[in-house]
């Protein structure tokens, strides 16, 4: 799936709120940069942390409820 399609799917998961999506992606990308486990099957050497975060959101691995929560 192309990153544009993943971004659109992730945006729908955030109820089309781009601000929330940007905040969640930024927070999750920071967590990934600091060593957090990747929750989707992607090679981190081929993808940016922001793209990985988008994939995680699109696949319901990350949800927003007050703060970022990880669904395993």
mmCIF file as Biopython writes it, N, C-alpha, C and O atoms, coordinates in Angstrom:
data_model
#
loop_
_atom_site.group_PDB
_atom_site.id
_atom_site.type_symbol
_atom_site.label_atom_id
_atom_site.label_alt_id
_atom_site.label_comp_id
_atom_site.label_asym_id
_atom_site.label_entity_id
_atom_site.label_seq_id
_atom_site.pdbx_PDB_ins_code
_atom_site.Cartn_x
_atom_site.Cartn_y
_atom_site.Cartn_z
_atom_site.occupancy
_atom_site.B_iso_or_equiv
_atom_site.auth_seq_id
_atom_site.auth_asym_id
_atom_site.pdbx_PDB_model_num
ATOM 1   N N  . UNK A ? 1  ? 0.847   -1.169 0.000  1.0 0.0 1  A 1 
ATOM 2   C CA . UNK A ? 1  ? 0.000   0.000  0.000  1.0 0.0 1  A 1 
ATOM 3   C C  . UNK A ? 1  ? 0.899   1.241  0.000  1.0 0.0 1  A 1 
ATOM 4   O O  . UNK A ? 1  ? 1.895   1.287  0.722  1.0 0.0 1  A 1 
ATOM 5   N N  . UNK A ? 2  ? 0.558   2.212  -0.785 1.0 0.0 2  A 1 
ATOM 6   C CA . UNK A ? 2  ? 1.338   3.446  -0.874 1.0 0.0 2  A 1 
ATOM 7   C C  . UNK A ? 2  ? 1.148   4.285  0.379  1.0 0.0 2  A 1 
ATOM 8   O O  . UNK A ? 2  ? 0.124   4.198  1.058  1.0 0.0 2  A 1 
ATOM 9   N N  . UNK A ? 3  ? 2.152   5.096  0.670  1.0 0.0 3  A 1 
ATOM 10  C CA . UNK A ? 3  ? 2.112   5.922  1.876  1.0 0.0 3  A 1 
ATOM 11  C C  . UNK A ? 3  ? 0.916   6.866  1.845  1.0 0.0 3  A 1 
ATOM 12  O O  . UNK A ? 3  ? 0.320   7.133  2.888  1.0 0.0 3  A 1 
ATOM 13  N N  . UNK A ? 4  ? 0.557   7.373  0.678  1.0 0.0 4  A 1 
ATOM 14  C CA . UNK A ? 4  ? -0.595  8.279  0.574  1.0 0.0 4  A 1 
ATOM 15  C C  . UNK A ? 4  ? -1.882  7.574  0.984  1.0 0.0 4  A 1 
ATOM 16  O O  . UNK A ? 4  ? -2.732  8.160  1.654  1.0 0.0 4  A 1 
ATOM 17  N N  . UNK A ? 5  ? -2.023  6.317  0.580  1.0 0.0 5  A 1 
ATOM 18  C CA . UNK A ? 5  ? -3.204  5.536  0.949  1.0 0.0 5  A 1 
ATOM 19  C C  . UNK A ? 5  ? -3.214  5.246  2.443  1.0 0.0 5  A 1 
ATOM 20  O O  . UNK A ? 5  ? -4.263  5.285  3.086  1.0 0.0 5  A 1 
ATOM 21  N N  . UNK A ? 6  ? -2.040  4.955  2.987  1.0 0.0 6  A 1 
ATOM 22  C CA . UNK A ? 6  ? -1.929  4.688  4.423  1.0 0.0 6  A 1 
ATOM 23  C C  . UNK A ? 6  ? -2.272  5.941  5.205  1.0 0.0 6  A 1 
ATOM 24  O O  . UNK A ? 6  ? -2.968  5.869  6.218  1.0 0.0 6  A 1 
ATOM 25  N N  . UNK A ? 7  ? -1.791  7.089  4.747  1.0 0.0 7  A 1 
ATOM 26  C CA . UNK A ? 7  ? -2.084  8.360  5.427  1.0 0.0 7  A 1 
ATOM 27  C C  . UNK A ? 7  ? -3.585  8.644  5.420  1.0 0.0 7  A 1 
ATOM 28  O O  . UNK A ? 7  ? -4.136  9.099  6.423  1.0 0.0 7  A 1 
ATOM 29  N N  . UNK A ? 8  ? -4.241  8.380  4.305  1.0 0.0 8  A 1 
ATOM 30  C CA . UNK A ? 8  ? -5.694  8.590  4.225  1.0 0.0 8  A 1 
ATOM 31  C C  . UNK A ? 8  ? -6.431  7.663  5.182  1.0 0.0 8  A 1 
ATOM 32  O O  . UNK A ? 8  ? -7.385  8.081  5.838  1.0 0.0 8  A 1 
ATOM 33  N N  . UNK A ? 9  ? -5.999  6.412  5.267  1.0 0.0 9  A 1 
ATOM 34  C CA . UNK A ? 9  ? -6.625  5.448  6.179  1.0 0.0 9  A 1 
ATOM 35  C C  . UNK A ? 9  ? -6.389  5.857  7.633  1.0 0.0 9  A 1 
ATOM 36  O O  . UNK A ? 9  ? -7.297  5.771  8.459  1.0 0.0 9  A 1 
ATOM 37  N N  . UNK A ? 10 ? -5.172  6.301  7.943  1.0 0.0 10 A 1 
ATOM 38  C CA . UNK A ? 10 ? -4.856  6.756  9.303  1.0 0.0 10 A 1 
ATOM 39  C C  . UNK A ? 10 ? -5.678  7.989  9.660  1.0 0.0 10 A 1 
ATOM 40  O O  . UNK A ? 10 ? -6.137  8.125  10.793 1.0 0.0 10 A 1 
ATOM 41  N N  . UNK A ? 11 ? -5.863  8.885  8.695  1.0 0.0 11 A 1 
ATOM 42  C CA . UNK A ? 11 ? -6.660  10.089 8.939  1.0 0.0 11 A 1 
ATOM 43  C C  . UNK A ? 11 ? -8.098  9.723  9.273  1.0 0.0 11 A 1 
ATOM 44  O O  . UNK A ? 11 ? -8.707  10.345 10.144 1.0 0.0 11 A 1 
ATOM 45  N N  . UNK A ? 12 ? -8.645  8.731  8.600  1.0 0.0 12 A 1 
ATOM 46  C CA . UNK A ? 12 ? -10.008 8.273  8.910  1.0 0.0 12 A 1 
ATOM 47  C C  . UNK A ? 12 ? -10.084 7.705  10.326 1.0 0.0 12 A 1 
ATOM 48  O O  . UNK A ? 12 ? -11.089 7.884  11.014 1.0 0.0 12 A 1 
ATOM 49  N N  . UNK A ? 13 ? -9.023  7.019  10.761 1.0 0.0 13 A 1 
ATOM 50  C CA . UNK A ? 13 ? -8.996  6.465  12.117 1.0 0.0 13 A 1 
ATOM 51  C C  . UNK A ? 13 ? -9.016  7.573  13.162 1.0 0.0 13 A 1 
ATOM 52  O O  . UNK A ? 13 ? -9.477  7.366  14.285 1.0 0.0 13 A 1 
ATOM 53  N N  . UNK A ? 14 ? -8.512  8.756  12.789 1.0 0.0 14 A 1 
ATOM 54  C CA . UNK A ? 14 ? -8.502  9.915  13.688 1.0 0.0 14 A 1 
ATOM 55  C C  . UNK A ? 14 ? -9.710  10.814 13.434 1.0 0.0 14 A 1 
ATOM 56  O O  . UNK A ? 14 ? -9.717  11.984 13.818 1.0 0.0 14 A 1 
ATOM 57  N N  . UNK A ? 15 ? -10.722 10.259 12.787 1.0 0.0 15 A 1 
ATOM 58  C CA . UNK A ? 15 ? -11.980 10.960 12.489 1.0 0.0 15 A 1 
ATOM 59  C C  . UNK A ? 15 ? -11.741 12.242 11.685 1.0 0.0 15 A 1 
ATOM 60  O O  . UNK A ? 15 ? -12.362 13.276 11.930 1.0 0.0 15 A 1 
ATOM 61  N N  . UNK A ? 16 ? -10.824 12.143 10.719 1.0 0.0 16 A 1 
ATOM 62  C CA . UNK A ? 16 ? -10.489 13.228 9.791  1.0 0.0 16 A 1 
ATOM 63  C C  . UNK A ? 16 ? -9.959  14.485 10.478 1.0 0.0 16 A 1 
ATOM 64  O O  . UNK A ? 16 ? -10.072 15.583 9.934  1.0 0.0 16 A 1 
ATOM 65  N N  . UNK A ? 17 ? -9.392  14.334 11.650 1.0 0.0 17 A 1 
ATOM 66  C CA . UNK A ? 17 ? -8.790  15.460 12.367 1.0 0.0 17 A 1 
ATOM 67  C C  . UNK A ? 17 ? -7.275  15.450 12.111 1.0 0.0 17 A 1 
ATOM 68  O O  . UNK A ? 17 ? -6.536  14.688 12.733 1.0 0.0 17 A 1 
ATOM 69  N N  . UNK A ? 18 ? -6.838  16.293 11.202 1.0 0.0 18 A 1 
ATOM 70  C CA . UNK A ? 18 ? -5.429  16.323 10.806 1.0 0.0 18 A 1 
ATOM 71  C C  . UNK A ? 18 ? -4.516  16.739 11.952 1.0 0.0 18 A 1 
ATOM 72  O O  . UNK A ? 18 ? -3.381  16.274 12.053 1.0 0.0 18 A 1 
ATOM 73  N N  . UNK A ? 19 ? -5.014  17.607 12.803 1.0 0.0 19 A 1 
ATOM 74  C CA . UNK A ? 19 ? -4.221  18.054 13.947 1.0 0.0 19 A 1 
ATOM 75  C C  . UNK A ? 19 ? -3.926  16.880 14.877 1.0 0.0 19 A 1 
ATOM 76  O O  . UNK A ? 19 ? -2.783  16.688 15.292 1.0 0.0 19 A 1 
ATOM 77  N N  . UNK A ? 20 ? -4.941  16.104 15.202 1.0 0.0 20 A 1 
ATOM 78  C CA . UNK A ? 20 ? -4.748  14.936 16.064 1.0 0.0 20 A 1 
ATOM 79  C C  . UNK A ? 20 ? -3.795  13.931 15.416 1.0 0.0 20 A 1 
ATOM 80  O O  . UNK A ? 20 ? -2.908  13.385 16.072 1.0 0.0 20 A 1 
ATOM 81  N N  . UNK A ? 21 ? -3.993  13.700 14.130 1.0 0.0 21 A 1 
ATOM 82  C CA . UNK A ? 21 ? -3.130  12.760 13.420 1.0 0.0 21 A 1 
ATOM 83  C C  . UNK A ? 21 ? -1.675  13.219 13.483 1.0 0.0 21 A 1 
ATOM 84  O O  . UNK A ? 21 ? -0.779  12.415 13.737 1.0 0.0 21 A 1 
ATOM 85  N N  . UNK A ? 22 ? -1.445  14.496 13.255 1.0 0.0 22 A 1 
ATOM 86  C CA . UNK A ? 22 ? -0.080  15.027 13.299 1.0 0.0 22 A 1 
ATOM 87  C C  . UNK A ? 22 ? 0.533   14.851 14.680 1.0 0.0 22 A 1 
ATOM 88  O O  . UNK A ? 22 ? 1.706   14.498 14.800 1.0 0.0 22 A 1 
ATOM 89  N N  . UNK A ? 23 ? -0.257  15.096 15.727 1.0 0.0 23 A 1 
ATOM 90  C CA . UNK A ? 23 ? 0.244   14.937 17.094 1.0 0.0 23 A 1 
ATOM 91  C C  . UNK A ? 23 ? 0.579   13.485 17.411 1.0 0.0 23 A 1 
ATOM 92  O O  . UNK A ? 23 ? 1.623   13.201 17.998 1.0 0.0 23 A 1 
ATOM 93  N N  . UNK A ? 24 ? -0.292  12.578 17.031 1.0 0.0 24 A 1 
ATOM 94  C CA . UNK A ? 24 ? -0.074  11.157 17.315 1.0 0.0 24 A 1 
ATOM 95  C C  . UNK A ? 24 ? 1.123   10.636 16.524 1.0 0.0 24 A 1 
ATOM 96  O O  . UNK A ? 24 ? 1.947   9.894  17.059 1.0 0.0 24 A 1 
ATOM 97  N N  . UNK A ? 25 ? 1.221   11.018 15.264 1.0 0.0 25 A 1 
ATOM 98  C CA . UNK A ? 25 ? 2.357   10.581 14.450 1.0 0.0 25 A 1 
ATOM 99  C C  . UNK A ? 25 ? 3.660   11.108 15.034 1.0 0.0 25 A 1 
ATOM 100 O O  . UNK A ? 25 ? 4.637   10.366 15.141 1.0 0.0 25 A 1 
ATOM 101 N N  . UNK A ? 26 ? 3.683   12.379 15.413 1.0 0.0 26 A 1 
ATOM 102 C CA . UNK A ? 26 ? 4.903   12.961 15.976 1.0 0.0 26 A 1 
ATOM 103 C C  . UNK A ? 26 ? 5.303   12.267 17.269 1.0 0.0 26 A 1 
ATOM 104 O O  . UNK A ? 26 ? 6.476   11.949 17.464 1.0 0.0 26 A 1 
ATOM 105 N N  . UNK A ? 27 ? 4.345   12.029 18.147 1.0 0.0 27 A 1 
ATOM 106 C CA . UNK A ? 27 ? 4.638   11.379 19.425 1.0 0.0 27 A 1 
ATOM 107 C C  . UNK A ? 27 ? 5.121   9.946  19.218 1.0 0.0 27 A 1 
ATOM 108 O O  . UNK A ? 27 ? 6.091   9.515  19.841 1.0 0.0 27 A 1 
ATOM 109 N N  . UNK A ? 28 ? 4.438   9.211  18.338 1.0 0.0 28 A 1 
ATOM 110 C CA . UNK A ? 28 ? 4.825   7.830  18.098 1.0 0.0 28 A 1 
ATOM 111 C C  . UNK A ? 28 ? 6.178   7.744  17.392 1.0 0.0 28 A 1 
ATOM 112 O O  . UNK A ? 28 ? 6.978   6.860  17.701 1.0 0.0 28 A 1 
ATOM 113 N N  . UNK A ? 29 ? 6.443   8.652  16.447 1.0 0.0 29 A 1 
ATOM 114 C CA . UNK A ? 29 ? 7.740   8.671  15.768 1.0 0.0 29 A 1 
ATOM 115 C C  . UNK A ? 29 ? 8.858   8.936  16.768 1.0 0.0 29 A 1 
ATOM 116 O O  . UNK A ? 29 ? 9.940   8.358  16.659 1.0 0.0 29 A 1 
ATOM 117 N N  . UNK A ? 30 ? 8.606   9.797  17.730 1.0 0.0 30 A 1 
ATOM 118 C CA . UNK A ? 30 ? 9.591   10.053 18.785 1.0 0.0 30 A 1 
ATOM 119 C C  . UNK A ? 30 ? 9.840   8.791  19.612 1.0 0.0 30 A 1 
ATOM 120 O O  . UNK A ? 30 ? 10.984  8.466  19.927 1.0 0.0 30 A 1 
ATOM 121 N N  . UNK A ? 31 ? 8.775   8.089  19.959 1.0 0.0 31 A 1 
ATOM 122 C CA . UNK A ? 31 ? 8.916   6.842  20.711 1.0 0.0 31 A 1 
ATOM 123 C C  . UNK A ? 31 ? 9.727   5.818  19.923 1.0 0.0 31 A 1 
ATOM 124 O O  . UNK A ? 31 ? 10.585  5.136  20.483 1.0 0.0 31 A 1 
ATOM 125 N N  . UNK A ? 32 ? 9.455   5.712  18.623 1.0 0.0 32 A 1 
ATOM 126 C CA . UNK A ? 32 ? 10.189  4.775  17.781 1.0 0.0 32 A 1 
ATOM 127 C C  . UNK A ? 32 ? 11.663  5.150  17.696 1.0 0.0 32 A 1 
ATOM 128 O O  . UNK A ? 32 ? 12.534  4.281  17.730 1.0 0.0 32 A 1 
ATOM 129 N N  . UNK A ? 33 ? 11.936  6.431  17.586 1.0 0.0 33 A 1 
ATOM 130 C CA . UNK A ? 33 ? 13.323  6.901  17.529 1.0 0.0 33 A 1 
ATOM 131 C C  . UNK A ? 33 ? 14.066  6.603  18.823 1.0 0.0 33 A 1 
ATOM 132 O O  . UNK A ? 33 ? 15.285  6.435  18.825 1.0 0.0 33 A 1 
ATOM 133 N N  . UNK A ? 34 ? 13.332  6.538  19.906 1.0 0.0 34 A 1 
ATOM 134 C CA . UNK A ? 34 ? 13.936  6.253  21.211 1.0 0.0 34 A 1 
ATOM 135 C C  . UNK A ? 34 ? 13.944  4.759  21.530 1.0 0.0 34 A 1 
ATOM 136 O O  . UNK A ? 34 ? 14.225  4.373  22.664 1.0 0.0 34 A 1 
ATOM 137 N N  . UNK A ? 35 ? 13.640  3.917  20.544 1.0 0.0 35 A 1 
ATOM 138 C CA . UNK A ? 35 ? 13.791  2.476  20.733 1.0 0.0 35 A 1 
ATOM 139 C C  . UNK A ? 35 ? 12.531  1.672  20.963 1.0 0.0 35 A 1 
ATOM 140 O O  . UNK A ? 35 ? 12.617  0.485  21.278 1.0 0.0 35 A 1 
ATOM 141 N N  . UNK A ? 36 ? 11.364  2.277  20.816 1.0 0.0 36 A 1 
ATOM 142 C CA . UNK A ? 36 ? 10.118  1.532  21.011 1.0 0.0 36 A 1 
ATOM 143 C C  . UNK A ? 36 ? 9.987   0.444  19.945 1.0 0.0 36 A 1 
ATOM 144 O O  . UNK A ? 36 ? 10.507  0.573  18.837 1.0 0.0 36 A 1 
ATOM 145 N N  . UNK A ? 37 ? 9.288   -0.619 20.303 1.0 0.0 37 A 1 
ATOM 146 C CA . UNK A ? 37 ? 9.074   -1.749 19.405 1.0 0.0 37 A 1 
ATOM 147 C C  . UNK A ? 37 ? 8.142   -1.346 18.264 1.0 0.0 37 A 1 
ATOM 148 O O  . UNK A ? 37 ? 7.126   -0.689 18.491 1.0 0.0 37 A 1 
ATOM 149 N N  . UNK A ? 38 ? 8.488   -1.739 17.045 1.0 0.0 38 A 1 
ATOM 150 C CA . UNK A ? 38 ? 7.641   -1.484 15.889 1.0 0.0 38 A 1 
ATOM 151 C C  . UNK A ? 38 ? 6.527   -2.525 15.882 1.0 0.0 38 A 1 
ATOM 152 O O  . UNK A ? 38 ? 6.792   -3.721 16.011 1.0 0.0 38 A 1 
ATOM 153 N N  . UNK A ? 39 ? 5.286   -2.077 15.733 1.0 0.0 39 A 1 
ATOM 154 C CA . UNK A ? 39 ? 4.122   -2.949 15.868 1.0 0.0 39 A 1 
ATOM 155 C C  . UNK A ? 39 ? 3.589   -3.487 14.546 1.0 0.0 39 A 1 
ATOM 156 O O  . UNK A ? 39 ? 2.626   -4.255 14.528 1.0 0.0 39 A 1 
ATOM 157 N N  . UNK A ? 40 ? 4.204   -3.091 13.451 1.0 0.0 40 A 1 
ATOM 158 C CA . UNK A ? 40 ? 3.819   -3.595 12.135 1.0 0.0 40 A 1 
ATOM 159 C C  . UNK A ? 40 ? 5.037   -4.231 11.479 1.0 0.0 40 A 1 
ATOM 160 O O  . UNK A ? 40 ? 6.170   -3.998 11.899 1.0 0.0 40 A 1 
ATOM 161 N N  . UNK A ? 41 ? 4.800   -5.023 10.462 1.0 0.0 41 A 1 
ATOM 162 C CA . UNK A ? 41 ? 5.880   -5.747 9.814  1.0 0.0 41 A 1 
ATOM 163 C C  . UNK A ? 41 ? 6.523   -4.877 8.726  1.0 0.0 41 A 1 
ATOM 164 O O  . UNK A ? 41 ? 6.245   -5.045 7.539  1.0 0.0 41 A 1 
ATOM 165 N N  . UNK A ? 42 ? 7.385   -3.950 9.148  1.0 0.0 42 A 1 
ATOM 166 C CA . UNK A ? 42 ? 8.113   -3.067 8.235  1.0 0.0 42 A 1 
ATOM 167 C C  . UNK A ? 42 ? 9.579   -3.045 8.634  1.0 0.0 42 A 1 
ATOM 168 O O  . UNK A ? 42 ? 9.921   -3.206 9.805  1.0 0.0 42 A 1 
ATOM 169 N N  . UNK A ? 43 ? 10.423  -2.849 7.662  1.0 0.0 43 A 1 
ATOM 170 C CA . UNK A ? 43 ? 11.860  -2.744 7.897  1.0 0.0 43 A 1 
ATOM 171 C C  . UNK A ? 43 ? 12.198  -1.294 8.222  1.0 0.0 43 A 1 
ATOM 172 O O  . UNK A ? 43 ? 12.073  -0.418 7.367  1.0 0.0 43 A 1 
ATOM 173 N N  . UNK A ? 44 ? 12.624  -1.041 9.455  1.0 0.0 44 A 1 
ATOM 174 C CA . UNK A ? 44 ? 12.862  0.341  9.866  1.0 0.0 44 A 1 
ATOM 175 C C  . UNK A ? 44 ? 14.021  0.989  9.123  1.0 0.0 44 A 1 
ATOM 176 O O  . UNK A ? 44 ? 14.158  2.212  9.154  1.0 0.0 44 A 1 
ATOM 177 N N  . UNK A ? 45 ? 14.858  0.201  8.457  1.0 0.0 45 A 1 
ATOM 178 C CA . UNK A ? 45 ? 15.936  0.793  7.673  1.0 0.0 45 A 1 
ATOM 179 C C  . UNK A ? 45 ? 15.433  1.325  6.328  1.0 0.0 45 A 1 
ATOM 180 O O  . UNK A ? 45 ? 16.137  2.076  5.653  1.0 0.0 45 A 1 
ATOM 181 N N  . UNK A ? 46 ? 14.219  0.937  5.940  1.0 0.0 46 A 1 
ATOM 182 C CA . UNK A ? 46 ? 13.654  1.371  4.661  1.0 0.0 46 A 1 
ATOM 183 C C  . UNK A ? 46 ? 12.562  2.429  4.809  1.0 0.0 46 A 1 
ATOM 184 O O  . UNK A ? 46 ? 12.172  3.055  3.824  1.0 0.0 46 A 1 
ATOM 185 N N  . UNK A ? 47 ? 12.067  2.632  6.024  1.0 0.0 47 A 1 
ATOM 186 C CA . UNK A ? 47 ? 10.980  3.579  6.260  1.0 0.0 47 A 1 
ATOM 187 C C  . UNK A ? 47 ? 11.368  4.594  7.315  1.0 0.0 47 A 1 
ATOM 188 O O  . UNK A ? 47 ? 12.137  4.297  8.229  1.0 0.0 47 A 1 
ATOM 189 N N  . UNK A ? 48 ? 10.830  5.789  7.179  1.0 0.0 48 A 1 
ATOM 190 C CA . UNK A ? 48 ? 11.013  6.816  8.202  1.0 0.0 48 A 1 
ATOM 191 C C  . UNK A ? 48 ? 10.092  6.480  9.376  1.0 0.0 48 A 1 
ATOM 192 O O  . UNK A ? 48 ? 9.083   5.795  9.215  1.0 0.0 48 A 1 
ATOM 193 N N  . UNK A ? 49 ? 10.458  6.973  10.550 1.0 0.0 49 A 1 
ATOM 194 C CA . UNK A ? 49 ? 9.641   6.706  11.732 1.0 0.0 49 A 1 
ATOM 195 C C  . UNK A ? 49 ? 8.231   7.258  11.574 1.0 0.0 49 A 1 
ATOM 196 O O  . UNK A ? 49 ? 7.278   6.654  12.067 1.0 0.0 49 A 1 
ATOM 197 N N  . UNK A ? 50 ? 8.081   8.389  10.899 1.0 0.0 50 A 1 
ATOM 198 C CA . UNK A ? 50 ? 6.738   8.942  10.703 1.0 0.0 50 A 1 
ATOM 199 C C  . UNK A ? 50 ? 5.884   8.031  9.827  1.0 0.0 50 A 1 
ATOM 200 O O  . UNK A ? 50 ? 4.686   7.882  10.064 1.0 0.0 50 A 1 
ATOM 201 N N  . UNK A ? 51 ? 6.501   7.423  8.816  1.0 0.0 51 A 1 
ATOM 202 C CA . UNK A ? 51 ? 5.758   6.497  7.958  1.0 0.0 51 A 1 
ATOM 203 C C  . UNK A ? 51 ? 5.357   5.243  8.729  1.0 0.0 51 A 1 
ATOM 204 O O  . UNK A ? 51 ? 4.249   4.733  8.561  1.0 0.0 51 A 1 
ATOM 205 N N  . UNK A ? 52 ? 6.252   4.751  9.565  1.0 0.0 52 A 1 
ATOM 206 C CA . UNK A ? 52 ? 5.940   3.579  10.387 1.0 0.0 52 A 1 
ATOM 207 C C  . UNK A ? 52 ? 4.777   3.910  11.322 1.0 0.0 52 A 1 
ATOM 208 O O  . UNK A ? 52 ? 3.870   3.097  11.502 1.0 0.0 52 A 1 
ATOM 209 N N  . UNK A ? 53 ? 4.806   5.103  11.914 1.0 0.0 53 A 1 
ATOM 210 C CA . UNK A ? 53 ? 3.720   5.523  12.804 1.0 0.0 53 A 1 
ATOM 211 C C  . UNK A ? 53 ? 2.391   5.573  12.051 1.0 0.0 53 A 1 
ATOM 212 O O  . UNK A ? 53 ? 1.363   5.160  12.587 1.0 0.0 53 A 1 
ATOM 213 N N  . UNK A ? 54 ? 2.399   6.072  10.820 1.0 0.0 54 A 1 
ATOM 214 C CA . UNK A ? 54 ? 1.179   6.097  10.016 1.0 0.0 54 A 1 
ATOM 215 C C  . UNK A ? 54 ? 0.655   4.686  9.767  1.0 0.0 54 A 1 
ATOM 216 O O  . UNK A ? 54 ? -0.545  4.438  9.886  1.0 0.0 54 A 1 
ATOM 217 N N  . UNK A ? 55 ? 1.542   3.772  9.427  1.0 0.0 55 A 1 
ATOM 218 C CA . UNK A ? 55 ? 1.128   2.381  9.227  1.0 0.0 55 A 1 
ATOM 219 C C  . UNK A ? 55 ? 0.523   1.811  10.507 1.0 0.0 55 A 1 
ATOM 220 O O  . UNK A ? 55 ? -0.497  1.124  10.454 1.0 0.0 55 A 1 
ATOM 221 N N  . UNK A ? 56 ? 1.133   2.085  11.643 1.0 0.0 56 A 1 
ATOM 222 C CA . UNK A ? 56 ? 0.615   1.574  12.921 1.0 0.0 56 A 1 
ATOM 223 C C  . UNK A ? 56 ? -0.775  2.118  13.213 1.0 0.0 56 A 1 
ATOM 224 O O  . UNK A ? 56 ? -1.646  1.383  13.679 1.0 0.0 56 A 1 
ATOM 225 N N  . UNK A ? 57 ? -0.984  3.389  12.943 1.0 0.0 57 A 1 
ATOM 226 C CA . UNK A ? 57 ? -2.302  3.998  13.173 1.0 0.0 57 A 1 
ATOM 227 C C  . UNK A ? 57 ? -3.327  3.403  12.217 1.0 0.0 57 A 1 
ATOM 228 O O  . UNK A ? 57 ? -4.438  3.066  12.627 1.0 0.0 57 A 1 
ATOM 229 N N  . UNK A ? 58 ? -2.961  3.273  10.956 1.0 0.0 58 A 1 
ATOM 230 C CA . UNK A ? 58 ? -3.873  2.739  9.940  1.0 0.0 58 A 1 
ATOM 231 C C  . UNK A ? 58 ? -4.270  1.304  10.246 1.0 0.0 58 A 1 
ATOM 232 O O  . UNK A ? 58 ? -5.377  0.882  9.912  1.0 0.0 58 A 1 
ATOM 233 N N  . UNK A ? 59 ? -3.382  0.554  10.875 1.0 0.0 59 A 1 
ATOM 234 C CA . UNK A ? 59 ? -3.657  -0.845 11.208 1.0 0.0 59 A 1 
ATOM 235 C C  . UNK A ? 59 ? -4.201  -1.021 12.629 1.0 0.0 59 A 1 
ATOM 236 O O  . UNK A ? 59 ? -4.214  -2.138 13.147 1.0 0.0 59 A 1 
ATOM 237 N N  . UNK A ? 60 ? -4.641  0.049  13.255 1.0 0.0 60 A 1 
ATOM 238 C CA . UNK A ? 60 ? -5.229  0.036  14.608 1.0 0.0 60 A 1 
ATOM 239 C C  . UNK A ? 60 ? -4.278  -0.485 15.681 1.0 0.0 60 A 1 
ATOM 240 O O  . UNK A ? 60 ? -4.727  -1.062 16.672 1.0 0.0 60 A 1 
ATOM 241 N N  . UNK A ? 61 ? -2.997  -0.295 15.503 1.0 0.0 61 A 1 
ATOM 242 C CA . UNK A ? 61 ? -2.018  -0.681 16.517 1.0 0.0 61 A 1 
ATOM 243 C C  . UNK A ? 61 ? -1.826  0.450  17.524 1.0 0.0 61 A 1 
ATOM 244 O O  . UNK A ? 61 ? -1.368  0.228  18.644 1.0 0.0 61 A 1 
ATOM 245 N N  . UNK A ? 62 ? -2.182  1.662  17.111 1.0 0.0 62 A 1 
ATOM 246 C CA . UNK A ? 62 ? -2.065  2.845  17.959 1.0 0.0 62 A 1 
ATOM 247 C C  . UNK A ? 62 ? -3.424  3.534  17.981 1.0 0.0 62 A 1 
ATOM 248 O O  . UNK A ? 62 ? -4.030  3.745  16.931 1.0 0.0 62 A 1 
ATOM 249 N N  . UNK A ? 63 ? -3.897  3.880  19.150 1.0 0.0 63 A 1 
ATOM 250 C CA . UNK A ? 63 ? -5.146  4.627  19.282 1.0 0.0 63 A 1 
ATOM 251 C C  . UNK A ? 63 ? -4.914  5.832  20.181 1.0 0.0 63 A 1 
ATOM 252 O O  . UNK A ? 63 ? -3.958  5.870  20.956 1.0 0.0 63 A 1 
ATOM 253 N N  . UNK A ? 64 ? -5.793  6.806  20.067 1.0 0.0 64 A 1 
ATOM 254 C CA . UNK A ? 64 ? -5.694  8.021  20.867 1.0 0.0 64 A 1 
ATOM 255 C C  . UNK A ? 64 ? -6.834  8.054  21.867 1.0 0.0 64 A 1 
ATOM 256 O O  . UNK A ? 64 ? -8.004  8.137  21.494 1.0 0.0 64 A 1 
ATOM 257 N N  . UNK A ? 65 ? -6.480  7.988  23.138 1.0 0.0 65 A 1 
ATOM 258 C CA . UNK A ? 65 ? -7.454  8.133  24.221 1.0 0.0 65 A 1 
ATOM 259 C C  . UNK A ? 65 ? -6.766  8.897  25.341 1.0 0.0 65 A 1 
ATOM 260 O O  . UNK A ? 65 ? -6.177  8.295  26.239 1.0 0.0 65 A 1 
ATOM 261 N N  . UNK A ? 66 ? -6.838  10.201 25.291 1.0 0.0 66 A 1 
ATOM 262 C CA . UNK A ? 66 ? -6.125  11.022 26.253 1.0 0.0 66 A 1 
ATOM 263 C C  . UNK A ? 66 ? -4.667  11.133 25.869 1.0 0.0 66 A 1 
ATOM 264 O O  . UNK A ? 66 ? -4.187  12.218 25.540 1.0 0.0 66 A 1 
ATOM 265 N N  . UNK A ? 67 ? -3.973  10.036 25.907 1.0 0.0 67 A 1 
ATOM 266 C CA . UNK A ? 67 ? -2.582  9.960  25.462 1.0 0.0 67 A 1 
ATOM 267 C C  . UNK A ? 67 ? -2.477  8.800  24.493 1.0 0.0 67 A 1 
ATOM 268 O O  . UNK A ? 67 ? -3.438  8.055  24.304 1.0 0.0 67 A 1 
ATOM 269 N N  . UNK A ? 68 ? -1.340  8.647  23.891 1.0 0.0 68 A 1 
ATOM 270 C CA . UNK A ? 68 ? -1.160  7.559  22.935 1.0 0.0 68 A 1 
ATOM 271 C C  . UNK A ? 68 ? -1.154  6.235  23.690 1.0 0.0 68 A 1 
ATOM 272 O O  . UNK A ? 68 ? -0.492  6.089  24.718 1.0 0.0 68 A 1 
ATOM 273 N N  . UNK A ? 69 ? -1.900  5.284  23.163 1.0 0.0 69 A 1 
ATOM 274 C CA . UNK A ? 69 ? -1.930  3.945  23.731 1.0 0.0 69 A 1 
ATOM 275 C C  . UNK A ? 69 ? -1.533  2.958  22.647 1.0 0.0 69 A 1 
ATOM 276 O O  . UNK A ? 69 ? -1.888  3.133  21.481 1.0 0.0 69 A 1 
ATOM 277 N N  . UNK A ? 70 ? -0.827  1.965  23.013 1.0 0.0 70 A 1 
ATOM 278 C CA . UNK A ? 70 ? -0.373  0.948  22.074 1.0 0.0 70 A 1 
ATOM 279 C C  . UNK A ? 70 ? -1.266  -0.274 22.199 1.0 0.0 70 A 1 
ATOM 280 O O  . UNK A ? 70 ? -1.427  -0.820 23.290 1.0 0.0 70 A 1 
ATOM 281 N N  . UNK A ? 71 ? -1.849  -0.706 21.082 1.0 0.0 71 A 1 
ATOM 282 C CA . UNK A ? 71 ? -2.631  -1.947 21.046 1.0 0.0 71 A 1 
ATOM 283 C C  . UNK A ? 71 ? -1.740  -3.038 20.506 1.0 0.0 71 A 1 
ATOM 284 O O  . UNK A ? 71 ? -1.176  -2.909 19.420 1.0 0.0 71 A 1 
ATOM 285 N N  . UNK A ? 72 ? -1.611  -4.119 21.264 1.0 0.0 72 A 1 
ATOM 286 C CA . UNK A ? 72 ? -0.786  -5.230 20.785 1.0 0.0 72 A 1 
ATOM 287 C C  . UNK A ? 72 ? -1.653  -6.400 20.435 1.0 0.0 72 A 1 
ATOM 288 O O  . UNK A ? 72 ? -1.147  -7.439 20.011 1.0 0.0 72 A 1 
#
